[in-house]
């Protein structure tokens, strides 16, 4: 009876083995991965805090199938919630209402065509806004999400890169099967670039993002330019930031 009382069930053995495997996966991470990730988190949090004291200009260029459709410029600063607040700089003046006689003289087909074109513009603008919002969910990398990815074993060193750089490949960062490659400048202790593969509602609506960073004379690291590509609709948004000023 005593031997039966002290016998461990097979199910318990499996559970304990699984927990041990998870713990080993977290603690046995490459020490360099842990070190570099800590540097990325520290740099990202520091720059986000410093950028909150700046204002800058942003220019967005929207292209559809290689043809530029729209350009917009904004004055930007970080809001209280840590997200960018954009004020249009080149808002188009409100059009005056057309005189009834002139409107009546226009062919019905012409008015219909204008309506179709306007609807198309709204459609791609809405899509551009969606991929822009998605980009801000990834950029800059969130320290808490980076740590979560590390604990789940989803961070590893990627091969390649310059001698003064290290690349971290992160999967399942925000969505299942997404990916983000962070190129980190070891000497400058700053993020140099990001390459992101994600999607909107489903993986079939893929979005590719490329982000390049630069430093201000004061040493603050910021997004110099960002290219967002909605693959299925062949829509591209190029974001360029400049004219940074201390508030």
N, C-alpha and C positions, 0 to 999 in steps of 0.2 A: 504493500500500500504506500509506503514511504517513497519508493522509487517512482510510482505513478504520480504522486503528488508533486514531485519536483521535475517531472518531465515537461519540456517546453513544446508547445504545439507547433506543427509545421507552419501554420499561418503566421504565428508570432515571429518565427524565424525569418520568414519572407519580409514581413513588415519592418523588422529591425534591420535587415540587410538593405532594404530600400532606403531607409532613413540614413543609414551609414553611408550609402553611395552618394546621396544628395549632399551630405555634409562634406564628404571627401571632394566632390566636384567643386564646391564653393571655396574650401580652404586650400585646395591644391592648385589653385590658379597660378599661372606664371607670375612670379613676383614683379616682373617688369610691367605686365598688364595692369596690375593693381597700382603700381607707382604712377604710370602714365595716366591712368584713368583719374587718379587723385589730382594730378596736375591739371588735367582738362577740366574737371569739376571746379577746381579753385579758380582757374583762369576765366571760365565762363561766368561764374557767380560774380567775380570781381568786376569784369567788364560790363555786365548788365547793370551793376550798381553805379559805375562811373558814367555810363551812357545816359543815365537818368538825369544828369546835369547838363546835357547837351541838346541842341536842336540842329537839324540838318535838312538838306533838300533831297528829295527822292524823285527820280524820273522813271516812269513805267512805260515800256513800249510793248504793245500787244500785236502779235503777228499771227495770221491765219494762213496756213499752207504757204509760208514764206513771204506773204505780202503784209506789209505794215498796215494795220487797221486803225490804230489809235495810239496817241501819246498823251500822257498825263503827268503833271508835275505837282509835288506836294511839299509843304513844310511839315516836318515830323518832329515829334518829341515823345518821350515815354510817358504813358499815363500812370495814374496811381496804382492801377492793377498790374503794372509791369508790361503792358502791351502798347505798341506804337499807336499814337493818335495822329492822324494825317489831315491836314487842312489843304484843300485844293488851291493851287497857285494860278492855274490857267482855266478856271471854270468859264465855260462859254456863256455869253450874255443871253438872257431870256429872249426868245424870238417874239416879235410882236404878232398879234393875231392878224391873219391875212384878211384883207377886205373881202366881203362876200362876193362881189362881182368878179374878182380875180380868181377866187376859189371855184366859182361856178364855171369860169371859162376854161379851167384846166380839164383835160380829158379824164374820164373816169379811170381808164387804164393806167394813166400816169400816177394818179393818187394811190391806186392799188399797189403799184410797183414800189412807190415810196414807203408804203406801209409794210410791205414784205421786207424791204431792205432794213427798215427801222427795227423790225422784229428780230432779224438776223443779228443786228448789232447788239441788241439787248441780250440775245442768247449767248453770244461769245463773251460779252462783258460779264455776265453772270457766271459763266464757266471759269473765266479768268479770276474772278473774285474767289471762287471755291478753291482753286489750286493755290491762290495766294494765302488764303486762310490755313490751308493744309501746311504750307511752307512755314508759317509762323508757329505751327505746332512742333516743328523740328528745330527751328533756328531762333535763337541760339540753343544748343543742347541743354536740356534740363538736368541739373545735377542729381535730382531724386530719381528720375527715370534711368539715368546712366547707372546709378548704384543698383537699381532693381535689375537691370539687364545683367550686370556683373554677377549678382547673387544667383541669378538663374542660369549662369554659365553661357551667356549670349555675347560675351565680349572676348575677342582674341586679337592677337597681333596679325596684321596683314603684311604679306611680303612686298618688297619694293620700297620706293621712296628715296629721297636724298639722304646723305649721310647725317645731316643735322636734323632729320625729321623721323617721326615714327607714325605709323598708320594703325589705327584701331578699327576693326570691323565689328559692327554691332548689328545684331539681328533681333527681330521681334521687339523693337524699341517702342513703337507706338501701336502698330498693327501686326497681326500675324504675318510672318514671312516678309516683312519689310526689311530694309537694310540701310545702314548709314556708315560710311567710311570717314573717319575723322583723321585728317593729316595735321599732326601737332609738331610745331617747331620747338625742338628741345632747348635750343640756346635762347630763343626769345621768350620761351614759356607762354606761347600763344597758339591758338588755332589758326592754321594757315588756309585750310579749305575743308569743305564738306561735299561728299557725293552721296545723294540719297535716292533710293528707289522705293516708291510707295504707291498708293492708289487712293481713289475717292471711295465710292460705295462698294466696289468689288475689284478684285485683282485685274479684271478685264479693262478697267478704266485706269490704266497705269499713269503715274506721274513721275517724271525724272527731275531732279533738282541738282544744280551745281552752284556752290557758294564759294566766293573768294573773299578773304579777309585782308585788311591792311591796318597799319598803325598810324595814329595821329602823332604829330610831333611831341605831344605830352605823354605818349606811350599807350594811349587807350586803343585797344583792338576793336575794330568795327567791320561790318559787312561792306565791302567795297562794291561788289556787284553780285547779282544772283540771277540765274537762268532757270526758269520753270517751264517744263514741257508737258502738256497734256497729249499723250501719245495718240490716243484713239481719234481725237479731233484735230490733230496736227496744229495745235495752238501753242504758241510760245509767248512767255512773258519775260522780258528782260528788265531787271530792276537795277538802277545805278544810284548810289548814294554819294553825296558830295557836300561841300560848304558847311562843314561841322563847326559850330560855334558854342562856346560855353555860355550858359544862360546866367 
